[in-house]
Amino acid sequence: MLVGGLFLILTVLFISRIKSGVQTASEGLCLTVTCHPLVLVVLLLIVNIPYDAYNQGGKWLTNMLQPATVAFCHSFI
């Protein structure tokens, strides 16, 4: 639970930092879509946290986002 809270805080801080960087950089690696997963994977590897432990708190979020993603994609068809 503590690790999940730590990663939640780090995710929010990182996304806010990237969003401020996107305002100054118009292209490239500063996009949230590319930077955030890379930094997260590197951080998980450095701290030696298995994916199952990391994803334990994110399962409910994944389950809620799946229907929203399908609905979003379906609106473009």
mmJSON file of the N, C-alpha and C atoms, coordinates in Angstrom:
{"data_MODEL":{"atom_site":{
"group_PDB":["ATOM","ATOM","ATOM","ATOM","ATOM","ATOM","ATOM","ATOM","ATOM","ATOM","ATOM","ATOM","ATOM","ATOM","ATOM","ATOM","ATOM","ATOM","ATOM","ATOM","ATOM","ATOM","ATOM","ATOM","ATOM","ATOM","ATOM","ATOM","ATOM","ATOM","ATOM","ATOM","ATOM","ATOM","ATOM","ATOM","ATOM","ATOM","ATOM","ATOM","ATOM","ATOM","ATOM","ATOM","ATOM","ATOM","ATOM","ATOM","ATOM","ATOM","ATOM","ATOM","ATOM","ATOM","ATOM","ATOM","ATOM","ATOM","ATOM","ATOM","ATOM","ATOM","ATOM","ATOM","ATOM","ATOM","ATOM","ATOM","ATOM","ATOM","ATOM","ATOM","ATOM","ATOM","ATOM","ATOM","ATOM","ATOM","ATOM","ATOM","ATOM","ATOM","ATOM","ATOM","ATOM","ATOM","ATOM","ATOM","ATOM","ATOM","ATOM","ATOM","ATOM","ATOM","ATOM","ATOM","ATOM","ATOM","ATOM","ATOM","ATOM","ATOM","ATOM","ATOM","ATOM","ATOM","ATOM","ATOM","ATOM","ATOM","ATOM","ATOM","ATOM","ATOM","ATOM","ATOM","ATOM","ATOM","ATOM","ATOM","ATOM","ATOM","ATOM","ATOM","ATOM","ATOM","ATOM","ATOM","ATOM","ATOM","ATOM","ATOM","ATOM","ATOM","ATOM","ATOM","ATOM","ATOM","ATOM","ATOM","ATOM","ATOM","ATOM","ATOM","ATOM","ATOM","ATOM","ATOM","ATOM","ATOM","ATOM","ATOM","ATOM","ATOM","ATOM","ATOM","ATOM","ATOM","ATOM","ATOM","ATOM","ATOM","ATOM","ATOM","ATOM","ATOM","ATOM","ATOM","ATOM","ATOM","ATOM","ATOM","ATOM","ATOM","ATOM","ATOM","ATOM","ATOM","ATOM","ATOM","ATOM","ATOM","ATOM","ATOM","ATOM","ATOM","ATOM","ATOM","ATOM","ATOM","ATOM","ATOM","ATOM","ATOM","ATOM","ATOM","ATOM","ATOM","ATOM","ATOM","ATOM","ATOM","ATOM","ATOM","ATOM","ATOM","ATOM","ATOM","ATOM","ATOM","ATOM","ATOM","ATOM","ATOM","ATOM","ATOM","ATOM","ATOM","ATOM","ATOM","ATOM","ATOM","ATOM","ATOM","ATOM","ATOM","ATOM","ATOM","ATOM","ATOM","ATOM"],
"id":[1,2,3,4,5,6,7,8,9,10,11,12,13,14,15,16,17,18,19,20,21,22,23,24,25,26,27,28,29,30,31,32,33,34,35,36,37,38,39,40,41,42,43,44,45,46,47,48,49,50,51,52,53,54,55,56,57,58,59,60,61,62,63,64,65,66,67,68,69,70,71,72,73,74,75,76,77,78,79,80,81,82,83,84,85,86,87,88,89,90,91,92,93,94,95,96,97,98,99,100,101,102,103,104,105,106,107,108,109,110,111,112,113,114,115,116,117,118,119,120,121,122,123,124,125,126,127,128,129,130,131,132,133,134,135,136,137,138,139,140,141,142,143,144,145,146,147,148,149,150,151,152,153,154,155,156,157,158,159,160,161,162,163,164,165,166,167,168,169,170,171,172,173,174,175,176,177,178,179,180,181,182,183,184,185,186,187,188,189,190,191,192,193,194,195,196,197,198,199,200,201,202,203,204,205,206,207,208,209,210,211,212,213,214,215,216,217,218,219,220,221,222,223,224,225,226,227,228,229,230,231],
"type_symbol":["N","C","C","N","C","C","N","C","C","N","C","C","N","C","C","N","C","C","N","C","C","N","C","C","N","C","C","N","C","C","N","C","C","N","C","C","N","C","C","N","C","C","N","C","C","N","C","C","N","C","C","N","C","C","N","C","C","N","C","C","N","C","C","N","C","C","N","C","C","N","C","C","N","C","C","N","C","C","N","C","C","N","C","C","N","C","C","N","C","C","N","C","C","N","C","C","N","C","C","N","C","C","N","C","C","N","C","C","N","C","C","N","C","C","N","C","C","N","C","C","N","C","C","N","C","C","N","C","C","N","C","C","N","C","C","N","C","C","N","C","C","N","C","C","N","C","C","N","C","C","N","C","C","N","C","C","N","C","C","N","C","C","N","C","C","N","C","C","N","C","C","N","C","C","N","C","C","N","C","C","N","C","C","N","C","C","N","C","C","N","C","C","N","C","C","N","C","C","N","C","C","N","C","C","N","C","C","N","C","C","N","C","C","N","C","C","N","C","C","N","C","C","N","C","C","N","C","C","N","C","C"],
"label_atom_id":["N","CA","C","N","CA","C","N","CA","C","N","CA","C","N","CA","C","N","CA","C","N","CA","C","N","CA","C","N","CA","C","N","CA","C","N","CA","C","N","CA","C","N","CA","C","N","CA","C","N","CA","C","N","CA","C","N","CA","C","N","CA","C","N","CA","C","N","CA","C","N","CA","C","N","CA","C","N","CA","C","N","CA","C","N","CA","C","N","CA","C","N","CA","C","N","CA","C","N","CA","C","N","CA","C","N","CA","C","N","CA","C","N","CA","C","N","CA","C","N","CA","C","N","CA","C","N","CA","C","N","CA","C","N","CA","C","N","CA","C","N","CA","C","N","CA","C","N","CA","C","N","CA","C","N","CA","C","N","CA","C","N","CA","C","N","CA","C","N","CA","C","N","CA","C","N","CA","C","N","CA","C","N","CA","C","N","CA","C","N","CA","C","N","CA","C","N","CA","C","N","CA","C","N","CA","C","N","CA","C","N","CA","C","N","CA","C","N","CA","C","N","CA","C","N","CA","C","N","CA","C","N","CA","C","N","CA","C","N","CA","C","N","CA","C","N","CA","C","N","CA","C","N","CA","C","N","CA","C","N","CA","C","N","CA","C","N","CA","C"],
"label_alt_id":[null,null,null,null,null,null,null,null,null,null,null,null,null,null,null,null,null,null,null,null,null,null,null,null,null,null,null,null,null,null,null,null,null,null,null,null,null,null,null,null,null,null,null,null,null,null,null,null,null,null,null,null,null,null,null,null,null,null,null,null,null,null,null,null,null,null,null,null,null,null,null,null,null,null,null,null,null,null,null,null,null,null,null,null,null,null,null,null,null,null,null,null,null,null,null,null,null,null,null,null,null,null,null,null,null,null,null,null,null,null,null,null,null,null,null,null,null,null,null,null,null,null,null,null,null,null,null,null,null,null,null,null,null,null,null,null,null,null,null,null,null,null,null,null,null,null,null,null,null,null,null,null,null,null,null,null,null,null,null,null,null,null,null,null,null,null,null,null,null,null,null,null,null,null,null,null,null,null,null,null,null,null,null,null,null,null,null,null,null,null,null,null,null,null,null,null,null,null,null,null,null,null,null,null,null,null,null,null,null,null,null,null,null,null,null,null,null,null,null,null,null,null,null,null,null,null,null,null,null,null,null],
"label_comp_id":["MET","MET","MET","LEU","LEU","LEU","VAL","VAL","VAL","GLY","GLY","GLY","GLY","GLY","GLY","LEU","LEU","LEU","PHE","PHE","PHE","LEU","LEU","LEU","ILE","ILE","ILE","LEU","LEU","LEU","THR","THR","THR","VAL","VAL","VAL","LEU","LEU","LEU","PHE","PHE","PHE","ILE","ILE","ILE","SER","SER","SER","ARG","ARG","ARG","ILE","ILE","ILE","LYS","LYS","LYS","SER","SER","SER","GLY","GLY","GLY","VAL","VAL","VAL","GLN","GLN","GLN","THR","THR","THR","ALA","ALA","ALA","SER","SER","SER","GLU","GLU","GLU","GLY","GLY","GLY","LEU","LEU","LEU","CYS","CYS","CYS","LEU","LEU","LEU","THR","THR","THR","VAL","VAL","VAL","THR","THR","THR","CYS","CYS","CYS","HIS","HIS","HIS","PRO","PRO","PRO","LEU","LEU","LEU","VAL","VAL","VAL","LEU","LEU","LEU","VAL","VAL","VAL","VAL","VAL","VAL","LEU","LEU","LEU","LEU","LEU","LEU","LEU","LEU","LEU","ILE","ILE","ILE","VAL","VAL","VAL","ASN","ASN","ASN","ILE","ILE","ILE","PRO","PRO","PRO","TYR","TYR","TYR","ASP","ASP","ASP","ALA","ALA","ALA","TYR","TYR","TYR","ASN","ASN","ASN","GLN","GLN","GLN","GLY","GLY","GLY","GLY","GLY","GLY","LYS","LYS","LYS","TRP","TRP","TRP","LEU","LEU","LEU","THR","THR","THR","ASN","ASN","ASN","MET","MET","MET","LEU","LEU","LEU","GLN","GLN","GLN","PRO","PRO","PRO","ALA","ALA","ALA","THR","THR","THR","VAL","VAL","VAL","ALA","ALA","ALA","PHE","PHE","PHE","CYS","CYS","CYS","HIS","HIS","HIS","SER","SER","SER","PHE","PHE","PHE","ILE","ILE","ILE"],
"label_asym_id":["A","A","A","A","A","A","A","A","A","A","A","A","A","A","A","A","A","A","A","A","A","A","A","A","A","A","A","A","A","A","A","A","A","A","A","A","A","A","A","A","A","A","A","A","A","A","A","A","A","A","A","A","A","A","A","A","A","A","A","A","A","A","A","A","A","A","A","A","A","A","A","A","A","A","A","A","A","A","A","A","A","A","A","A","A","A","A","A","A","A","A","A","A","A","A","A","A","A","A","A","A","A","A","A","A","A","A","A","A","A","A","A","A","A","A","A","A","A","A","A","A","A","A","A","A","A","A","A","A","A","A","A","A","A","A","A","A","A","A","A","A","A","A","A","A","A","A","A","A","A","A","A","A","A","A","A","A","A","A","A","A","A","A","A","A","A","A","A","A","A","A","A","A","A","A","A","A","A","A","A","A","A","A","A","A","A","A","A","A","A","A","A","A","A","A","A","A","A","A","A","A","A","A","A","A","A","A","A","A","A","A","A","A","A","A","A","A","A","A","A","A","A","A","A","A","A","A","A","A","A","A"],
"label_entity_id":["1","1","1","1","1","1","1","1","1","1","1","1","1","1","1","1","1","1","1","1","1","1","1","1","1","1","1","1","1","1","1","1","1","1","1","1","1","1","1","1","1","1","1","1","1","1","1","1","1","1","1","1","1","1","1","1","1","1","1","1","1","1","1","1","1","1","1","1","1","1","1","1","1","1","1","1","1","1","1","1","1","1","1","1","1","1","1","1","1","1","1","1","1","1","1","1","1","1","1","1","1","1","1","1","1","1","1","1","1","1","1","1","1","1","1","1","1","1","1","1","1","1","1","1","1","1","1","1","1","1","1","1","1","1","1","1","1","1","1","1","1","1","1","1","1","1","1","1","1","1","1","1","1","1","1","1","1","1","1","1","1","1","1","1","1","1","1","1","1","1","1","1","1","1","1","1","1","1","1","1","1","1","1","1","1","1","1","1","1","1","1","1","1","1","1","1","1","1","1","1","1","1","1","1","1","1","1","1","1","1","1","1","1","1","1","1","1","1","1","1","1","1","1","1","1","1","1","1","1","1","1"],
"label_seq_id":[1,1,1,2,2,2,3,3,3,4,4,4,5,5,5,6,6,6,7,7,7,8,8,8,9,9,9,10,10,10,11,11,11,12,12,12,13,13,13,14,14,14,15,15,15,16,16,16,17,17,17,18,18,18,19,19,19,20,20,20,21,21,21,22,22,22,23,23,23,24,24,24,25,25,25,26,26,26,27,27,27,28,28,28,29,29,29,30,30,30,31,31,31,32,32,32,33,33,33,34,34,34,35,35,35,36,36,36,37,37,37,38,38,38,39,39,39,40,40,40,41,41,41,42,42,42,43,43,43,44,44,44,45,45,45,46,46,46,47,47,47,48,48,48,49,49,49,50,50,50,51,51,51,52,52,52,53,53,53,54,54,54,55,55,55,56,56,56,57,57,57,58,58,58,59,59,59,60,60,60,61,61,61,62,62,62,63,63,63,64,64,64,65,65,65,66,66,66,67,67,67,68,68,68,69,69,69,70,70,70,71,71,71,72,72,72,73,73,73,74,74,74,75,75,75,76,76,76,77,77,77],
"pdbx_PDB_ins_code":[null,null,null,null,null,null,null,null,null,null,null,null,null,null,null,null,null,null,null,null,null,null,null,null,null,null,null,null,null,null,null,null,null,null,null,null,null,null,null,null,null,null,null,null,null,null,null,null,null,null,null,null,null,null,null,null,null,null,null,null,null,null,null,null,null,null,null,null,null,null,null,null,null,null,null,null,null,null,null,null,null,null,null,null,null,null,null,null,null,null,null,null,null,null,null,null,null,null,null,null,null,null,null,null,null,null,null,null,null,null,null,null,null,null,null,null,null,null,null,null,null,null,null,null,null,null,null,null,null,null,null,null,null,null,null,null,null,null,null,null,null,null,null,null,null,null,null,null,null,null,null,null,null,null,null,null,null,null,null,null,null,null,null,null,null,null,null,null,null,null,null,null,null,null,null,null,null,null,null,null,null,null,null,null,null,null,null,null,null,null,null,null,null,null,null,null,null,null,null,null,null,null,null,null,null,null,null,null,null,null,null,null,null,null,null,null,null,null,null,null,null,null,null,null,null,null,null,null,null,null,null],
"Cartn_x":[0.828,0.0,0.871,1.937,2.839,3.545,3.934,4.608,3.649,2.382,1.385,1.163,1.104,0.947,2.141,3.333,4.556,4.56,4.195,4.175,3.063,1.959,0.897,1.398,2.077,2.629,3.681,4.573,5.601,4.982,3.921,3.258,2.65,1.955,1.339,2.409,3.481,4.561,5.226,5.458,6.126,5.252,3.963,3.065,2.952,2.876,2.801,4.088,5.21,6.497,6.571,6.127,6.152,5.209,4.036,3.092,3.683,4.427,5.059,6.174,6.816,7.851,7.287,6.091,5.453,5.102,4.793,4.465,5.674,6.878,8.072,8.657,8.47,8.997,7.835,7.992,6.873,6.835,7.914,7.92,8.914,8.974,10.02,9.67,10.691,10.56,9.866,9.551,8.93,7.436,6.909,5.493,5.231,4.147,3.789,3.651,3.151,2.923,4.231,5.311,6.582,7.468,7.504,8.416,7.951,6.7,6.213,6.414,6.027,6.266,7.75,8.586,10.021,10.605,10.275,10.786,10.227,8.975,8.36,9.021,9.29,9.953,11.357,12.097,13.454,13.419,12.485,12.371,12.015,11.106,10.754,11.947,12.744,13.925,14.99,15.191,16.209,15.829,14.57,14.117,13.853,13.853,13.653,12.265,11.249,9.861,9.259,8.748,8.133,6.856,6.545,5.373,4.091,3.992,2.782,2.548,3.616,3.477,3.078,3.647,3.3,1.852,1.432,0.1,-0.998,-0.656,-1.659,-2.66,-2.2,-3.101,-3.703,-3.164,-3.65,-4.682,-5.023,-5.974,-7.351,-7.8,-9.129,-9.146,-8.031,-7.947,-7.962,-7.23,-7.219,-8.61,-9.296,-10.646,-11.621,-11.43,-12.317,-11.954,-10.683,-10.264,-10.554,-10.64,-10.877,-12.187,-13.321,-14.557,-14.507,-13.853,-13.752,-12.93,-11.884,-11.05,-11.839,-12.594,-13.413,-14.467,-15.105,-16.117,-15.498,-14.31,-13.628,-13.277,-12.754,-12.399,-13.64,-14.703,-15.933,-16.543,-16.295,-16.86,-16.222,-15.053,-14.392,-14.765,-15.487,-15.831,-17.019],
"Cartn_y":[-1.19,0.0,1.253,1.216,2.359,2.603,1.51,1.642,2.221,1.778,2.308,3.797,4.232,5.658,6.463,5.897,6.571,6.743,5.682,5.779,6.693,6.76,7.701,9.136,9.446,10.792,11.09,10.129,10.335,10.526,9.789,9.918,11.303,11.776,13.107,14.187,14.089,15.077,15.037,13.836,13.715,14.244,13.92,14.402,15.921,16.5,17.962,18.593,17.967,18.482,18.358,17.232,17.023,18.004,18.233,19.173,20.574,20.973,22.287,22.288,21.149,21.045,21.029,20.47,20.425,21.828,22.703,24.069,24.791,24.388,25.04,24.297,22.993,22.207,21.781,21.973,21.699,20.262,19.509,18.147,17.288,16.021,15.155,14.349,14.066,13.16,13.756,15.016,15.64,15.383,14.574,14.25,13.305,13.513,12.674,11.218,10.989,9.626,8.859,9.535,8.839,8.874,9.972,10.104,9.329,9.43,8.843,7.329,6.561,5.115,4.76,5.474,5.18,5.426,6.539,6.847,5.862,5.494,4.557,3.184,2.7,1.402,1.443,2.498,2.623,2.676,3.417,3.515,2.166,1.431,0.105,-0.846,-0.753,-1.612,-1.236,0.047,0.496,0.092,0.281,-0.011,-1.511,-2.265,-3.714,-4.091,-3.403,-3.706,-4.515,-5.713,-6.509,-5.846,-6.129,-5.518,-5.882,-7.117,-7.53,-6.672,-6.343,-5.492,-4.076,-3.584,-2.241,-2.185,-3.214,-3.218,-3.597,-4.032,-4.452,-3.337,-2.134,-1.017,-0.417,-0.732,-0.143,-0.971,-2.14,-3.006,-2.363,-1.691,-1.071,0.065,0.783,1.866,1.313,0.234,-0.411,-0.906,-1.511,-2.018,-0.891,0.278,1.407,2.064,2.049,2.718,1.905,0.594,-0.224,0.126,0.196,0.584,2.02,2.898,4.287,4.375,3.578,3.571,3.059,1.997,1.453,2.467,3.119,4.123,5.302,5.707,6.815,6.446,5.247,4.814,4.63,4.144,3.914,5.231,6.312,7.596,8.112,7.583,8.018,7.159,6.083,5.181,5.715],
"Cartn_z":[0.0,0.0,0.0,0.774,0.857,-0.474,-1.136,-2.429,-3.461,-3.438,-4.363,-4.174,-2.914,-2.631,-3.093,-2.902,-3.344,-4.855,-5.579,-7.031,-7.525,-6.808,-7.172,-7.065,-5.973,-5.784,-6.844,-7.107,-8.128,-9.509,-9.801,-11.098,-11.263,-10.252,-10.323,-10.47,-9.698,-9.801,-11.169,-11.674,-12.965,-14.091,-14.063,-15.116,-15.08,-13.888,-13.814,-14.334,-14.072,-14.573,-16.092,-16.623,-18.068,-18.76,-18.182,-18.8,-18.872,-17.866,-17.932,-18.972,-19.175,-20.196,-21.594,-21.756,-23.066,-23.528,-22.605,-22.973,-23.558,-23.169,-23.694,-24.884,-24.959,-26.074,-26.958,-28.245,-29.134,-29.63,-29.508,-30.023,-29.262,-29.657,-29.149,-27.93,-27.15,-26.03,-24.829,-24.838,-23.668,-23.594,-24.476,-24.419,-23.257,-22.577,-21.436,-21.853,-23.042,-23.513,-23.656,-24.01,-24.2,-22.965,-22.272,-21.125,-19.905,-19.576,-18.327,-18.27,-19.288,-19.198,-19.116,-19.846,-19.799,-18.42,-17.825,-16.488,-15.471,-15.614,-14.684,-14.762,-15.959,-16.119,-15.542,-15.821,-15.279,-13.758,-13.211,-11.755,-11.128,-11.754,-11.246,-11.299,-12.348,-12.456,-11.435,-11.218,-10.26,-8.837,-8.47,-7.114,-6.932,-8.04,-8.032,-7.494,-7.99,-7.634,-8.779,-8.489,-9.554,-10.077,-11.331,-11.953,-11.212,-10.723,-10.002,-8.765,-8.052,-6.865,-7.265,-8.361,-8.836,-9.312,-10.033,-10.638,-9.655,-8.474,-7.501,-7.206,-7.057,-6.794,-8.044,-9.205,-10.439,-11.174,-10.642,-11.344,-11.457,-10.393,-10.445,-11.458,-11.568,-12.541,-13.964,-14.18,-15.488,-15.854,-14.905,-15.171,-15.499,-14.924,-15.226,-16.557,-16.931,-18.16,-19.416,-19.315,-20.502,-21.203,-20.516,-21.217,-21.746,-21.018,-21.475,-22.756,-22.849,-24.053,-25.247,-25.05,-26.136,-26.568,-25.613,-25.945,-26.683,-26.274,-26.934,-28.37,-28.58,-29.934,-30.792,-30.194,-30.952,-31.436,-30.734,-31.149,-32.434,-32.809,-34.04,-35.238,-35.004,-36.118,-36.873],
"occupancy":[1.0,1.0,1.0,1.0,1.0,1.0,1.0,1.0,1.0,1.0,1.0,1.0,1.0,1.0,1.0,1.0,1.0,1.0,1.0,1.0,1.0,1.0,1.0,1.0,1.0,1.0,1.0,1.0,1.0,1.0,1.0,1.0,1.0,1.0,1.0,1.0,1.0,1.0,1.0,1.0,1.0,1.0,1.0,1.0,1.0,1.0,1.0,1.0,1.0,1.0,1.0,1.0,1.0,1.0,1.0,1.0,1.0,1.0,1.0,1.0,1.0,1.0,1.0,1.0,1.0,1.0,1.0,1.0,1.0,1.0,1.0,1.0,1.0,1.0,1.0,1.0,1.0,1.0,1.0,1.0,1.0,1.0,1.0,1.0,1.0,1.0,1.0,1.0,1.0,1.0,1.0,1.0,1.0,1.0,1.0,1.0,1.0,1.0,1.0,1.0,1.0,1.0,1.0,1.0,1.0,1.0,1.0,1.0,1.0,1.0,1.0,1.0,1.0,1.0,1.0,1.0,1.0,1.0,1.0,1.0,1.0,1.0,1.0,1.0,1.0,1.0,1.0,1.0,1.0,1.0,1.0,1.0,1.0,1.0,1.0,1.0,1.0,1.0,1.0,1.0,1.0,1.0,1.0,1.0,1.0,1.0,1.0,1.0,1.0,1.0,1.0,1.0,1.0,1.0,1.0,1.0,1.0,1.0,1.0,1.0,1.0,1.0,1.0,1.0,1.0,1.0,1.0,1.0,1.0,1.0,1.0,1.0,1.0,1.0,1.0,1.0,1.0,1.0,1.0,1.0,1.0,1.0,1.0,1.0,1.0,1.0,1.0,1.0,1.0,1.0,1.0,1.0,1.0,1.0,1.0,1.0,1.0,1.0,1.0,1.0,1.0,1.0,1.0,1.0,1.0,1.0,1.0,1.0,1.0,1.0,1.0,1.0,1.0,1.0,1.0,1.0,1.0,1.0,1.0,1.0,1.0,1.0,1.0,1.0,1.0,1.0,1.0,1.0,1.0,1.0,1.0],
"B_iso_or_equiv":[0.0,0.0,0.0,0.0,0.0,0.0,0.0,0.0,0.0,0.0,0.0,0.0,0.0,0.0,0.0,0.0,0.0,0.0,0.0,0.0,0.0,0.0,0.0,0.0,0.0,0.0,0.0,0.0,0.0,0.0,0.0,0.0,0.0,0.0,0.0,0.0,0.0,0.0,0.0,0.0,0.0,0.0,0.0,0.0,0.0,0.0,0.0,0.0,0.0,0.0,0.0,0.0,0.0,0.0,0.0,0.0,0.0,0.0,0.0,0.0,0.0,0.0,0.0,0.0,0.0,0.0,0.0,0.0,0.0,0.0,0.0,0.0,0.0,0.0,0.0,0.0,0.0,0.0,0.0,0.0,0.0,0.0,0.0,0.0,0.0,0.0,0.0,0.0,0.0,0.0,0.0,0.0,0.0,0.0,0.0,0.0,0.0,0.0,0.0,0.0,0.0,0.0,0.0,0.0,0.0,0.0,0.0,0.0,0.0,0.0,0.0,0.0,0.0,0.0,0.0,0.0,0.0,0.0,0.0,0.0,0.0,0.0,0.0,0.0,0.0,0.0,0.0,0.0,0.0,0.0,0.0,0.0,0.0,0.0,0.0,0.0,0.0,0.0,0.0,0.0,0.0,0.0,0.0,0.0,0.0,0.0,0.0,0.0,0.0,0.0,0.0,0.0,0.0,0.0,0.0,0.0,0.0,0.0,0.0,0.0,0.0,0.0,0.0,0.0,0.0,0.0,0.0,0.0,0.0,0.0,0.0,0.0,0.0,0.0,0.0,0.0,0.0,0.0,0.0,0.0,0.0,0.0,0.0,0.0,0.0,0.0,0.0,0.0,0.0,0.0,0.0,0.0,0.0,0.0,0.0,0.0,0.0,0.0,0.0,0.0,0.0,0.0,0.0,0.0,0.0,0.0,0.0,0.0,0.0,0.0,0.0,0.0,0.0,0.0,0.0,0.0,0.0,0.0,0.0,0.0,0.0,0.0,0.0,0.0,0.0,0.0,0.0,0.0,0.0,0.0,0.0],
"pdbx_formal_charge":[null,null,null,null,null,null,null,null,null,null,null,null,null,null,null,null,null,null,null,null,null,null,null,null,null,null,null,null,null,null,null,null,null,null,null,null,null,null,null,null,null,null,null,null,null,null,null,null,null,null,null,null,null,null,null,null,null,null,null,null,null,null,null,null,null,null,null,null,null,null,null,null,null,null,null,null,null,null,null,null,null,null,null,null,null,null,null,null,null,null,null,null,null,null,null,null,null,null,null,null,null,null,null,null,null,null,null,null,null,null,null,null,null,null,null,null,null,null,null,null,null,null,null,null,null,null,null,null,null,null,null,null,null,null,null,null,null,null,null,null,null,null,null,null,null,null,null,null,null,null,null,null,null,null,null,null,null,null,null,null,null,null,null,null,null,null,null,null,null,null,null,null,null,null,null,null,null,null,null,null,null,null,null,null,null,null,null,null,null,null,null,null,null,null,null,null,null,null,null,null,null,null,null,null,null,null,null,null,null,null,null,null,null,null,null,null,null,null,null,null,null,null,null,null,null,null,null,null,null,null,null],
"auth_seq_id":[1,1,1,2,2,2,3,3,3,4,4,4,5,5,5,6,6,6,7,7,7,8,8,8,9,9,9,10,10,10,11,11,11,12,12,12,13,13,13,14,14,14,15,15,15,16,16,16,17,17,17,18,18,18,19,19,19,20,20,20,21,21,21,22,22,22,23,23,23,24,24,24,25,25,25,26,26,26,27,27,27,28,28,28,29,29,29,30,30,30,31,31,31,32,32,32,33,33,33,34,34,34,35,35,35,36,36,36,37,37,37,38,38,38,39,39,39,40,40,40,41,41,41,42,42,42,43,43,43,44,44,44,45,45,45,46,46,46,47,47,47,48,48,48,49,49,49,50,50,50,51,51,51,52,52,52,53,53,53,54,54,54,55,55,55,56,56,56,57,57,57,58,58,58,59,59,59,60,60,60,61,61,61,62,62,62,63,63,63,64,64,64,65,65,65,66,66,66,67,67,67,68,68,68,69,69,69,70,70,70,71,71,71,72,72,72,73,73,73,74,74,74,75,75,75,76,76,76,77,77,77],
"auth_comp_id":["MET","MET","MET","LEU","LEU","LEU","VAL","VAL","VAL","GLY","GLY","GLY","GLY","GLY","GLY","LEU","LEU","LEU","PHE","PHE","PHE","LEU","LEU","LEU","ILE","ILE","ILE","LEU","LEU","LEU","THR","THR","THR","VAL","VAL","VAL","LEU","LEU","LEU","PHE","PHE","PHE","ILE","ILE","ILE","SER","SER","SER","ARG","ARG","ARG","ILE","ILE","ILE","LYS","LYS","LYS","SER","SER","SER","GLY","GLY","GLY","VAL","VAL","VAL","GLN","GLN","GLN","THR","THR","THR","ALA","ALA","ALA","SER","SER","SER","GLU","GLU","GLU","GLY","GLY","GLY","LEU","LEU","LEU","CYS","CYS","CYS","LEU","LEU","LEU","THR","THR","THR","VAL","VAL","VAL","THR","THR","THR","CYS","CYS","CYS","HIS","HIS","HIS","PRO","PRO","PRO","LEU","LEU","LEU","VAL","VAL","VAL","LEU","LEU","LEU","VAL","VAL","VAL","VAL","VAL","VAL","LEU","LEU","LEU","LEU","LEU","LEU","LEU","LEU","LEU","ILE","ILE","ILE","VAL","VAL","VAL","ASN","ASN","ASN","ILE","ILE","ILE","PRO","PRO","PRO","TYR","TYR","TYR","ASP","ASP","ASP","ALA","ALA","ALA","TYR","TYR","TYR","ASN","ASN","ASN","GLN","GLN","GLN","GLY","GLY","GLY","GLY","GLY","GLY","LYS","LYS","LYS","TRP","TRP","TRP","LEU","LEU","LEU","THR","THR","THR","ASN","ASN","ASN","MET","MET","MET","LEU","LEU","LEU","GLN","GLN","GLN","PRO","PRO","PRO","ALA","ALA","ALA","THR","THR","THR","VAL","VAL","VAL","ALA","ALA","ALA","PHE","PHE","PHE","CYS","CYS","CYS","HIS","HIS","HIS","SER","SER","SER","PHE","PHE","PHE","ILE","ILE","ILE"],
"auth_asym_id":["A","A","A","A","A","A","A","A","A","A","A","A","A","A","A","A","A","A","A","A","A","A","A","A","A","A","A","A","A","A","A","A","A","A","A","A","A","A","A","A","A","A","A","A","A","A","A","A","A","A","A","A","A","A","A","A","A","A","A","A","A","A","A","A","A","A","A","A","A","A","A","A","A","A","A","A","A","A","A","A","A","A","A","A","A","A","A","A","A","A","A","A","A","A","A","A","A","A","A","A","A","A","A","A","A","A","A","A","A","A","A","A","A","A","A","A","A","A","A","A","A","A","A","A","A","A","A","A","A","A","A","A","A","A","A","A","A","A","A","A","A","A","A","A","A","A","A","A","A","A","A","A","A","A","A","A","A","A","A","A","A","A","A","A","A","A","A","A","A","A","A","A","A","A","A","A","A","A","A","A","A","A","A","A","A","A","A","A","A","A","A","A","A","A","A","A","A","A","A","A","A","A","A","A","A","A","A","A","A","A","A","A","A","A","A","A","A","A","A","A","A","A","A","A","A","A","A","A","A","A","A"],
"auth_atom_id":["N","CA","C","N","CA","C","N","CA","C","N","CA","C","N","CA","C","N","CA","C","N","CA","C","N","CA","C","N","CA","C","N","CA","C","N","CA","C","N","CA","C","N","CA","C","N","CA","C","N","CA","C","N","CA","C","N","CA","C","N","CA","C","N","CA","C","N","CA","C","N","CA","C","N","CA","C","N","CA","C","N","CA","C","N","CA","C","N","CA","C","N","CA","C","N","CA","C","N","CA","C","N","CA","C","N","CA","C","N","CA","C","N","CA","C","N","CA","C","N","CA","C","N","CA","C","N","CA","C","N","CA","C","N","CA","C","N","CA","C","N","CA","C","N","CA","C","N","CA","C","N","CA","C","N","CA","C","N","CA","C","N","CA","C","N","CA","C","N","CA","C","N","CA","C","N","CA","C","N","CA","C","N","CA","C","N","CA","C","N","CA","C","N","CA","C","N","CA","C","N","CA","C","N","CA","C","N","CA","C","N","CA","C","N","CA","C","N","CA","C","N","CA","C","N","CA","C","N","CA","C","N","CA","C","N","CA","C","N","CA","C","N","CA","C","N","CA","C","N","CA","C","N","CA","C","N","CA","C","N","CA","C","N","CA","C","N","CA","C"],
"pdbx_PDB_model_num":[1,1,1,1,1,1,1,1,1,1,1,1,1,1,1,1,1,1,1,1,1,1,1,1,1,1,1,1,1,1,1,1,1,1,1,1,1,1,1,1,1,1,1,1,1,1,1,1,1,1,1,1,1,1,1,1,1,1,1,1,1,1,1,1,1,1,1,1,1,1,1,1,1,1,1,1,1,1,1,1,1,1,1,1,1,1,1,1,1,1,1,1,1,1,1,1,1,1,1,1,1,1,1,1,1,1,1,1,1,1,1,1,1,1,1,1,1,1,1,1,1,1,1,1,1,1,1,1,1,1,1,1,1,1,1,1,1,1,1,1,1,1,1,1,1,1,1,1,1,1,1,1,1,1,1,1,1,1,1,1,1,1,1,1,1,1,1,1,1,1,1,1,1,1,1,1,1,1,1,1,1,1,1,1,1,1,1,1,1,1,1,1,1,1,1,1,1,1,1,1,1,1,1,1,1,1,1,1,1,1,1,1,1,1,1,1,1,1,1,1,1,1,1,1,1,1,1,1,1,1,1]
}}}
